[in-house]
Amino acid sequence: MTVLCHCSAALALVAITTLTVPARGWESEVPPDDYLVSPVQYGHGRRLGESGGTCEASIEGVPWEPLRLGVHFIDLEADLPDKPMRDFIRSEAVPRAVAFWQKTLMVRRAQAPVRAARSCGSRWPHGVCYSVYYKGGGASCGYINGTAIMIPDEYLDELTTFKECYGDDTCGYPTVYPAGEGYSDVDMVILVTAKHDSACGINGNGVIAFALSCQRDQCDRPTFGLVNVCPQMINVDSEYAKDNLVGTMTHELAHALVFSAYKYPLFRYADGSPRVPRNPDTAGVLRPYGTRGSCVFKIVTPKVVEKARDYFDCPTLDGMEIENQSPRQGCHVLESHWEQRLLEGELMVPIANFGYHFMSEITLALFEDSGWYLPDYSMATKMHKGMFFGYKQGCSFAMDKCINSESEATFEVGKKKTSHFCGAADDDEDRCSLDLKTKVRCSVKHEKAPLSQYE
């Protein structure tokens, strides 16, 4: 099957594969309205230290140690009757993705079991909880098709509600919801589901999986997350399909860990102080630009800028673009992915078009700039000019239009130069993929209206 690689100029390189590749390969977070139903909670049971003070005080002197992820599967047998698929997810896809990030990232570890804060439905004026949000005092981690995904009781923290409070701020008639055992020796708990959702694709078109986080510690680092795999969009019928599923799980875990527009305002410096003032403005992390005649947002944190300049070999690059092809009108972006036009094939672009992916140091830099993780940059893919999209192609590639009347970006394969993008004369032309492992074809789509909003 030939699949259009969504180049902003509507002229693209396409891969010929035996697997149906979706038009939307990956998704990051559920819509923000879902957060309004049951807001993100601080997991007070999970502390970096016993002082209960600021983040800065809690991490002072605490060493960086390898990340530990705990996994809890929910309703997998009921929602995924295909046993080979279920077994592969449980024993291969998730463990391999978890192992990758555990080997790649370090954190400042907790000194207590991870617990999730129970959801308080309403509070007295001085902050004491009056009633719980869920019956039984539970807590959710996102919604799928309008149904809350409940965090298991054994991972919940203690919560006390009071039916009466008085003018002197004393309260009476308490109800205590006890703490569970928590999840020991981990730094984050990942809930894994395989439920159909309206965001999921059908017949090979749509989202393969999505992820979110729902609890955080006093340094704002996520401590509970959810990864949902869309059952109609996956298969394990070939090694290609299995590798694609492992890559999908690795991609989604990155969203739960850090790569999300909802997390950018929570980023911190290495000493624990907030990188961004605690308000909706994310100017210290994300900044809009007028680039190539369109609205473009870039991540402008120091390590991301450094690694992006090195990747493209462009010393004047002022940030790394995030995807701006949103179906909404105006200046909207898909802020949880890198720009596909610049990093085709990278782990954290929104669409999985080719039968491979690589991870750049730019992605690991975002982890470091969050203040929550210390990445091992040796885990990034070893790069070679001419084999990885945009690598060492210069400032023109990174900042100019991908196709214009004067020039087009090229990459080198041996002694031959080949374009990154297809021109009008290249329709139905066969080529090699950048890594020389896949046969690809140029497919030109003619639009009646200009696409200036995309490029």
C-alpha positions as a Python dict, from the first residue, in 0.01 Angstrom:
ca = {
    (1, 'M'): (0, 0, 0),
    (2, 'T'): (123, 350, -72),
    (3, 'V'): (77, 604, 202),
    (4, 'L'): (111, 980, 173),
    (5, 'C'): (381, 1120, 396),
    (6, 'H'): (219, 1442, 510),
    (7, 'C'): (471, 1697, 389),
    (8, 'S'): (343, 2047, 451),
    (9, 'A'): (362, 2139, 83),
    (10, 'A'): (143, 1842, -10),
    (11, 'L'): (431, 1694, -212),
    (12, 'A'): (576, 1400, -30),
    (13, 'L'): (787, 1089, -23),
    (14, 'V'): (577, 776, 36),
    (15, 'A'): (667, 432, 165),
    (16, 'I'): (557, 108, 4),
    (17, 'T'): (491, -145, 280),
    (18, 'T'): (282, -451, 347),
    (19, 'L'): (142, -307, 668),
    (20, 'T'): (-143, -59, 660),
    (21, 'V'): (10, 259, 798),
    (22, 'P'): (-244, 500, 951),
    (23, 'A'): (-298, 854, 839),
    (24, 'R'): (-257, 953, 1203),
    (25, 'G'): (-3, 725, 1359),
    (26, 'W'): (25, 841, 1715),
    (27, 'E'): (-161, 1065, 1953),
    (28, 'S'): (-39, 1234, 2268),
    (29, 'E'): (-295, 1346, 2521),
    (30, 'V'): (-671, 1321, 2547),
    (31, 'P'): (-857, 1649, 2484),
    (32, 'P'): (-804, 1906, 2761),
    (33, 'D'): (-1175, 1909, 2847),
    (34, 'D'): (-1127, 1567, 3003),
    (35, 'Y'): (-902, 1727, 3261),
    (36, 'L'): (-1180, 1959, 3367),
    (37, 'V'): (-1392, 1668, 3487),
    (38, 'S'): (-1134, 1531, 3726),
    (39, 'P'): (-833, 1760, 3749),
    (40, 'V'): (-474, 1645, 3769),
    (41, 'Q'): (-390, 1572, 4132),
    (42, 'Y'): (-73, 1600, 4333),
    (43, 'G'): (18, 1254, 4460),
    (44, 'H'): (101, 1359, 4816),
    (45, 'G'): (179, 1001, 4916),
    (46, 'R'): (483, 1007, 4690),
    (47, 'R'): (746, 1237, 4831),
    (48, 'L'): (1105, 1298, 4731),
    (49, 'G'): (1179, 1369, 5096),
    (50, 'E'): (1004, 1375, 5430),
    (51, 'S'): (1022, 1753, 5481),
    (52, 'G'): (708, 1822, 5278),
    (53, 'G'): (863, 2153, 5169),
    (54, 'T'): (939, 2302, 4831),
    (55, 'C'): (1068, 2106, 4537),
    (56, 'E'): (1401, 2285, 4563),
    (57, 'A'): (1444, 2177, 4926),
    (58, 'S'): (1326, 1823, 4856),
    (59, 'I'): (1579, 1748, 4582),
    (60, 'E'): (1880, 1918, 4741),
    (61, 'G'): (2151, 1656, 4769),
    (62, 'V'): (1934, 1381, 4618),
    (63, 'P'): (2136, 1186, 4357),
    (64, 'W'): (2024, 1095, 4006),
    (65, 'E'): (1941, 725, 3975),
    (66, 'P'): (1794, 507, 3697),
    (67, 'L'): (1422, 551, 3635),
    (68, 'R'): (1191, 274, 3762),
    (69, 'L'): (855, 224, 3592),
    (70, 'G'): (579, 4, 3731),
    (71, 'V'): (309, -134, 3499),
    (72, 'H'): (-51, -229, 3579),
    (73, 'F'): (-273, -378, 3305),
    (74, 'I'): (-647, -303, 3325),
    (75, 'D'): (-918, -522, 3163),
    (76, 'L'): (-676, -656, 2903),
    (77, 'E'): (-838, -1001, 2888),
    (78, 'A'): (-1188, -856, 2839),
    (79, 'D'): (-1090, -588, 2588),
    (80, 'L'): (-837, -785, 2385),
    (81, 'P'): (-967, -1140, 2324),
    (82, 'D'): (-693, -1212, 2068),
    (83, 'K'): (-451, -1408, 2290),
    (84, 'P'): (-136, -1377, 2073),
    (85, 'M'): (-187, -1000, 2055),
    (86, 'R'): (-259, -975, 2426),
    (87, 'D'): (43, -1188, 2515),
    (88, 'F'): (271, -981, 2293),
    (89, 'I'): (157, -655, 2451),
    (90, 'R'): (195, -793, 2802),
    (91, 'S'): (522, -982, 2761),
    (92, 'E'): (701, -801, 2478),
    (93, 'A'): (577, -458, 2362),
    (94, 'V'): (528, -294, 2701),
    (95, 'P'): (832, -451, 2876),
    (96, 'R'): (1064, -362, 2588),
    (97, 'A'): (942, 0, 2580),
    (98, 'V'): (970, 24, 2959),
    (99, 'A'): (1321, -122, 2953),
    (100, 'F'): (1429, 133, 2693),
    (101, 'W'): (1325, 435, 2899),
    (102, 'Q'): (1457, 283, 3222),
    (103, 'K'): (1796, 244, 3055),
    (104, 'T'): (1783, 592, 2900),
    (105, 'L'): (1661, 813, 3188),
    (106, 'M'): (1760, 891, 3545),
    (107, 'V'): (1545, 1062, 3808),
    (108, 'R'): (1566, 1176, 4166),
    (109, 'R'): (1395, 882, 4328),
    (110, 'A'): (1114, 883, 4581),
    (111, 'Q'): (1164, 769, 4942),
    (112, 'A'): (815, 625, 4977),
    (113, 'P'): (580, 404, 4773),
    (114, 'V'): (402, 580, 4486),
    (115, 'R'): (42, 665, 4575),
    (116, 'A'): (-225, 862, 4392),
    (117, 'A'): (-426, 1138, 4557),
    (118, 'R'): (-795, 1056, 4588),
    (119, 'S'): (-1024, 1298, 4404),
    (120, 'C'): (-1197, 1551, 4630),
    (121, 'G'): (-1528, 1665, 4484),
    (122, 'S'): (-1576, 1981, 4690),
    (123, 'R'): (-1389, 2166, 4963),
    (124, 'W'): (-1457, 2397, 5253),
    (125, 'P'): (-1331, 2756, 5208),
    (126, 'H'): (-1009, 2684, 5400),
    (127, 'G'): (-926, 2388, 5176),
    (128, 'V'): (-1040, 2089, 5378),
    (129, 'C'): (-1224, 1827, 5171),
    (130, 'Y'): (-1602, 1815, 5216),
    (131, 'S'): (-1694, 1531, 4980),
    (132, 'V'): (-1527, 1289, 4742),
    (133, 'Y'): (-1568, 1310, 4365),
    (134, 'Y'): (-1609, 937, 4305),
    (135, 'K'): (-1813, 698, 4511),
    (136, 'G'): (-1580, 520, 4748),
    (137, 'G'): (-1322, 797, 4735),
    (138, 'G'): (-1140, 678, 4423),
    (139, 'A'): (-930, 857, 4162),
    (140, 'S'): (-925, 828, 3784),
    (141, 'C'): (-649, 849, 3526),
    (142, 'G'): (-829, 984, 3223),
    (143, 'Y'): (-1148, 893, 3041),
    (144, 'I'): (-1205, 658, 2748),
    (145, 'N'): (-1538, 695, 2569),
    (146, 'G'): (-1669, 891, 2867),
    (147, 'T'): (-1583, 620, 3120),
    (148, 'A'): (-1327, 695, 3390),
    (149, 'I'): (-1023, 469, 3408),
    (150, 'M'): (-997, 417, 3782),
    (151, 'I'): (-665, 385, 3960),
    (152, 'P'): (-663, 61, 4167),
    (153, 'D'): (-746, 117, 4535),
    (154, 'E'): (-417, -31, 4650),
    (155, 'Y'): (-235, 265, 4492),
    (156, 'L'): (-447, 539, 4655),
    (157, 'D'): (-340, 776, 4931),
    (158, 'E'): (-536, 857, 5245),
    (159, 'L'): (-808, 1124, 5232),
    (160, 'T'): (-1026, 1261, 5513),
    (161, 'T'): (-1353, 1444, 5449),
    (162, 'F'): (-1548, 1651, 5703),
    (163, 'K'): (-1924, 1703, 5703),
    (164, 'E'): (-1904, 2007, 5932),
    (165, 'C'): (-1651, 2290, 5963),
    (166, 'Y'): (-1674, 2599, 6184),
    (167, 'G'): (-1573, 2963, 6181),
    (168, 'D'): (-1246, 2890, 6360),
    (169, 'D'): (-1155, 2644, 6079),
    (170, 'T'): (-1196, 2342, 6301),
    (171, 'C'): (-1401, 2055, 6158),
    (172, 'G'): (-1602, 1759, 6279),
    (173, 'Y'): (-1758, 1432, 6164),
    (174, 'P'): (-1463, 1300, 5968),
    (175, 'T'): (-1473, 1016, 5718),
    (176, 'V'): (-1136, 856, 5653),
    (177, 'Y'): (-1055, 683, 5325),
    (178, 'P'): (-739, 486, 5413),
    (179, 'A'): (-419, 470, 5215),
    (180, 'G'): (-339, 164, 5012),
    (181, 'E'): (-3, -8, 5012),
    (182, 'G'): (118, 197, 4717),
    (183, 'Y'): (358, 79, 4451),
    (184, 'S'): (701, 28, 4606),
    (185, 'D'): (1037, 75, 4437),
    (186, 'V'): (905, 264, 4136),
    (187, 'D'): (908, 629, 4031),
    (188, 'M'): (602, 620, 3806),
    (189, 'V'): (309, 382, 3755),
    (190, 'I'): (185, 320, 3400),
    (191, 'L'): (-172, 192, 3357),
    (192, 'V'): (-213, 6, 3028),
    (193, 'T'): (-550, -46, 2858),
    (194, 'A'): (-669, -166, 2517),
    (195, 'K'): (-1009, 0, 2486),
    (196, 'H'): (-1180, 141, 2180),
    (197, 'D'): (-1227, 517, 2191),
    (198, 'S'): (-1372, 772, 1952),
    (199, 'A'): (-1014, 887, 1886),
    (200, 'C'): (-915, 540, 1769),
    (201, 'G'): (-889, 462, 1401),
    (202, 'I'): (-1094, 224, 1191),
    (203, 'N'): (-977, 18, 891),
    (204, 'G'): (-620, 140, 910),
    (205, 'N'): (-693, 513, 937),
    (206, 'G'): (-663, 693, 1267),
    (207, 'V'): (-485, 679, 1600),
    (208, 'I'): (-296, 365, 1701),
    (209, 'A'): (-265, 463, 2069),
    (210, 'F'): (-274, 760, 2304),
    (211, 'A'): (-128, 847, 2642),
    (212, 'L'): (-162, 1092, 2929),
    (213, 'S'): (-45, 1153, 3284),
    (214, 'C'): (-278, 1218, 3574),
    (215, 'Q'): (-79, 1260, 3898),
    (216, 'R'): (243, 1437, 3983),
    (217, 'D'): (482, 1489, 4275),
    (218, 'Q'): (576, 1816, 4442),
    (219, 'C'): (828, 1883, 4163),
    (220, 'D'): (546, 1834, 3908),
    (221, 'R'): (702, 1521, 3760),
    (222, 'P'): (434, 1272, 3652),
    (223, 'T'): (387, 976, 3887),
    (224, 'F'): (85, 805, 3725),
    (225, 'G'): (13, 772, 3355),
    (226, 'L'): (-217, 590, 3115),
    (227, 'V'): (-136, 433, 2779),
    (228, 'N'): (-429, 307, 2573),
    (229, 'V'): (-375, 89, 2267),
    (230, 'C'): (-656, 94, 2009),
    (231, 'P'): (-738, -275, 1951),
    (232, 'Q'): (-869, -232, 1595),
    (233, 'M'): (-546, -61, 1487),
    (234, 'I'): (-285, -317, 1585),
    (235, 'N'): (-177, -666, 1485),
    (236, 'V'): (114, -900, 1553),
    (237, 'D'): (102, -1092, 1224),
    (238, 'S'): (457, -1006, 1118),
    (239, 'E'): (787, -896, 1265),
    (240, 'Y'): (728, -556, 1105),
    (241, 'A'): (396, -524, 1288),
    (242, 'K'): (552, -632, 1617),
    (243, 'D'): (836, -384, 1585),
    (244, 'N'): (586, -110, 1500),
    (245, 'L'): (389, -189, 1816),
    (246, 'V'): (702, -173, 2030),
    (247, 'G'): (785, 164, 1871),
    (248, 'T'): (432, 284, 1940),
    (249, 'M'): (458, 191, 2308),
    (250, 'T'): (797, 366, 2332),
    (251, 'H'): (645, 677, 2171),
    (252, 'E'): (343, 678, 2403),
    (253, 'L'): (551, 632, 2717),
    (254, 'A'): (746, 943, 2615),
    (255, 'H'): (418, 1136, 2612),
    (256, 'A'): (325, 1008, 2958),
    (257, 'L'): (671, 1091, 3090),
    (258, 'V'): (729, 1439, 2945),
    (259, 'F'): (635, 1511, 2585),
    (260, 'S'): (301, 1688, 2624),
    (261, 'A'): (172, 2041, 2587),
    (262, 'Y'): (6, 2000, 2926),
    (263, 'K'): (346, 1948, 3090),
    (264, 'Y'): (542, 2236, 2936),
    (265, 'P'): (415, 2494, 3193),
    (266, 'L'): (540, 2263, 3471),
    (267, 'F'): (903, 2238, 3356),
    (268, 'R'): (1174, 2320, 3608),
    (269, 'Y'): (1542, 2407, 3620),
    (270, 'A'): (1791, 2148, 3743),
    (271, 'D'): (1777, 2295, 4096),
    (272, 'G'): (1400, 2239, 4112),
    (273, 'S'): (1291, 2602, 4070),
    (274, 'P'): (1011, 2661, 3815),
    (275, 'R'): (1131, 2730, 3463),
    (276, 'V'): (795, 2895, 3389),
    (277, 'P'): (593, 3105, 3638),
    (278, 'R'): (298, 2899, 3756),
    (279, 'N'): (43, 3046, 3517),
    (280, 'P'): (-71, 2948, 3166),
    (281, 'D'): (204, 3146, 2992),
    (282, 'T'): (469, 2906, 2861),
    (283, 'A'): (699, 3167, 2706),
    (284, 'G'): (1002, 3014, 2878),
    (285, 'V'): (944, 2682, 2699),
    (286, 'L'): (720, 2739, 2397),
    (287, 'R'): (725, 3049, 2176),
    (288, 'P'): (528, 3145, 1860),
    (289, 'Y'): (705, 3261, 1547),
    (290, 'G'): (601, 3387, 1207),
    (291, 'T'): (800, 3146, 989),
    (292, 'R'): (762, 3068, 618),
    (293, 'G'): (444, 3273, 613),
    (294, 'S'): (267, 3063, 876),
    (295, 'C'): (221, 3038, 1251),
    (296, 'V'): (496, 2821, 1399),
    (297, 'F'): (564, 2729, 1762),
    (298, 'K'): (909, 2627, 1881),
    (299, 'I'): (1051, 2472, 2194),
    (300, 'V'): (1314, 2724, 2307),
    (301, 'T'): (1466, 2560, 2615),
    (302, 'P'): (1848, 2564, 2621),
    (303, 'K'): (1933, 2198, 2566),
    (304, 'V'): (1672, 2155, 2293),
    (305, 'V'): (1811, 2458, 2108),
    (306, 'E'): (2167, 2326, 2145),
    (307, 'K'): (2080, 1980, 2012),
    (308, 'A'): (1861, 2114, 1731),
    (309, 'R'): (2142, 2344, 1612),
    (310, 'D'): (2380, 2049, 1612),
    (311, 'Y'): (2134, 1817, 1435),
    (312, 'F'): (2062, 2052, 1146),
    (313, 'D'): (2410, 2209, 1152),
    (314, 'C'): (2253, 2552, 1191),
    (315, 'P'): (2418, 2774, 1456),
    (316, 'T'): (2148, 3044, 1430),
    (317, 'L'): (1846, 2816, 1482),
    (318, 'D'): (1636, 2965, 1762),
    (319, 'G'): (1430, 2660, 1863),
    (320, 'M'): (1285, 2327, 1756),
    (321, 'E'): (951, 2343, 1576),
    (322, 'I'): (652, 2145, 1691),
    (323, 'E'): (386, 2018, 1455),
    (324, 'N'): (153, 2292, 1325),
    (325, 'Q'): (-80, 2096, 1096),
    (326, 'S'): (-391, 2123, 1310),
    (327, 'P'): (-741, 2070, 1169),
    (328, 'R'): (-851, 2383, 1352),
    (329, 'Q'): (-833, 2726, 1194),
    (330, 'G'): (-598, 2993, 1319),
    (331, 'C'): (-275, 2959, 1513),
    (332, 'H'): (-314, 2612, 1662),
    (333, 'V'): (-52, 2342, 1694),
    (334, 'L'): (-17, 1974, 1781),
    (335, 'E'): (218, 2073, 2061),
    (336, 'S'): (309, 1722, 2174),
    (337, 'H'): (509, 1626, 1862),
    (338, 'W'): (804, 1753, 1665),
    (339, 'E'): (738, 1903, 1322),
    (340, 'Q'): (703, 1614, 1074),
    (341, 'R'): (848, 1818, 785),
    (342, 'L'): (1177, 1855, 971),
    (343, 'L'): (1217, 1519, 1146),
    (344, 'E'): (1039, 1261, 930),
    (345, 'G'): (1093, 917, 1087),
    (346, 'E'): (1190, 1046, 1434),
    (347, 'L'): (1031, 875, 1734),
    (348, 'M'): (830, 1180, 1841),
    (349, 'V'): (674, 1302, 1515),
    (350, 'P'): (295, 1256, 1493),
    (351, 'I'): (272, 1019, 1196),
    (352, 'A'): (445, 683, 1162),
    (353, 'N'): (485, 667, 785),
    (354, 'F'): (793, 458, 727),
    (355, 'G'): (882, 114, 857),
    (356, 'Y'): (1151, 256, 1085),
    (357, 'H'): (1203, 525, 1340),
    (358, 'F'): (1503, 684, 1506),
    (359, 'M'): (1548, 888, 1821),
    (360, 'S'): (1743, 1211, 1800),
    (361, 'E'): (1926, 1385, 2081),
    (362, 'I'): (1668, 1663, 2043),
    (363, 'T'): (1405, 1440, 2203),
    (364, 'L'): (1634, 1351, 2493),
    (365, 'A'): (1711, 1721, 2537),
    (366, 'L'): (1343, 1788, 2608),
    (367, 'F'): (1359, 1534, 2889),
    (368, 'E'): (1659, 1711, 3038),
    (369, 'D'): (1506, 2059, 3003),
    (370, 'S'): (1199, 1946, 3199),
    (371, 'G'): (1420, 1932, 3509),
    (372, 'W'): (1276, 1590, 3597),
    (373, 'Y'): (1513, 1361, 3411),
    (374, 'L'): (1879, 1323, 3324),
    (375, 'P'): (1906, 1137, 2990),
    (376, 'D'): (2185, 920, 2859),
    (377, 'Y'): (2255, 1075, 2519),
    (378, 'S'): (2440, 763, 2405),
    (379, 'M'): (2095, 599, 2374),
    (380, 'A'): (2008, 827, 2083),
    (381, 'T'): (2040, 681, 1734),
    (382, 'K'): (2385, 716, 1581),
    (383, 'M'): (2341, 964, 1296),
    (384, 'H'): (2488, 971, 946),
    (385, 'K'): (2438, 1252, 699),
    (386, 'G'): (2222, 1143, 410),
    (387, 'M'): (2054, 860, 601),
    (388, 'F'): (1846, 1055, 854),
    (389, 'F'): (1592, 1314, 757),
    (390, 'G'): (1729, 1667, 774),
    (391, 'Y'): (2049, 1567, 953),
    (392, 'K'): (2329, 1820, 889),
    (393, 'Q'): (2129, 1982, 606),
    (394, 'G'): (2188, 2340, 723),
    (395, 'C'): (1982, 2645, 813),
    (396, 'S'): (1797, 2660, 482),
    (397, 'F'): (1651, 2315, 540),
    (398, 'A'): (1554, 2398, 899),
    (399, 'M'): (1400, 2739, 835),
    (400, 'D'): (1303, 2780, 468),
    (401, 'K'): (1021, 2625, 268),
    (402, 'C'): (1076, 2264, 173),
    (403, 'I'): (1003, 2334, -193),
    (404, 'N'): (1035, 2660, -380),
    (405, 'S'): (1117, 2776, -731),
    (406, 'E'): (1481, 2843, -651),
    (407, 'S'): (1603, 2533, -471),
    (408, 'E'): (1509, 2218, -291),
    (409, 'A'): (1683, 2042, -4),
    (410, 'T'): (1885, 1734, -95),
    (411, 'F'): (2057, 1454, 86),
    (412, 'E'): (2356, 1255, -28),
    (413, 'V'): (2342, 881, -97),
    (414, 'G'): (2685, 772, -210),
    (415, 'K'): (2779, 991, -505),
    (416, 'K'): (2417, 1069, -590),
    (417, 'K'): (2213, 1358, -452),
    (418, 'T'): (1845, 1296, -397),
    (419, 'S'): (1578, 1537, -279),
    (420, 'H'): (1420, 1511, 66),
    (421, 'F'): (1095, 1620, -97),
    (422, 'C'): (923, 1539, -424),
    (423, 'G'): (875, 1791, -700),
    (424, 'A'): (593, 1797, -954),
    (425, 'A'): (805, 1606, -1206),
    (426, 'D'): (869, 1323, -958),
    (427, 'D'): (514, 1180, -943),
    (428, 'D'): (521, 798, -916),
    (429, 'E'): (900, 792, -909),
    (430, 'D'): (1052, 509, -703),
    (431, 'R'): (1340, 579, -467),
    (432, 'C'): (1519, 437, -167),
    (433, 'S'): (1427, 547, 182),
    (434, 'L'): (1677, 757, 373),
    (435, 'D'): (1809, 456, 566),
    (436, 'L'): (1836, 256, 239),
    (437, 'K'): (1614, -20, 382),
    (438, 'T'): (1276, 57, 223),
    (439, 'K'): (1146, 122, -126),
    (440, 'V'): (958, 452, -141),
    (441, 'R'): (766, 642, -403),
    (442, 'C'): (689, 1006, -467),
    (443, 'S'): (319, 1079, -477),
    (444, 'V'): (204, 1424, -581),
    (445, 'K'): (-134, 1550, -470),
    (446, 'H'): (-285, 1850, -649),
    (447, 'E'): (-486, 2090, -433),
    (448, 'K'): (-733, 2341, -571),
    (449, 'A'): (-674, 2589, -289),
    (450, 'P'): (-339, 2726, -165),
    (451, 'L'): (-187, 2560, 142),
    (452, 'S'): (-8, 2868, 269),
    (453, 'Q'): (-140, 2814, 622),
    (454, 'Y'): (72, 2499, 640),
    (455, 'E'): (394, 2620, 490),
}
